[in-house]
Amino acid sequence: MIIDHIARMSVGTSVNDPAFVDLLRLLEEDNIWLKLSGPYYTSILGKPFSDVVARVRGLGDQLAASPKYHEKQARRGGLFRPSA
């Protein structure tokens, strides 16, 4: 399953929000993927979508710290590396 448009997380959604935690848990599964598209759906600021960039970086940081996600990526032959 592919979840698109960054799961349409609201701008105020923090990494501690239950919806965000649920999304991270889903992404540890082998058959769940997240498409980083459609930042305009949840951006309040518009281009260059800096309010969305912070959320995507937070997501990347959380995934980078997840041993289950690393195992999933190793099985699939790749590893997501968030930019600094």
Order of alpha helices (4+ residues) and beta strands (2+ residues): beta-alpha-beta-alpha-alpha
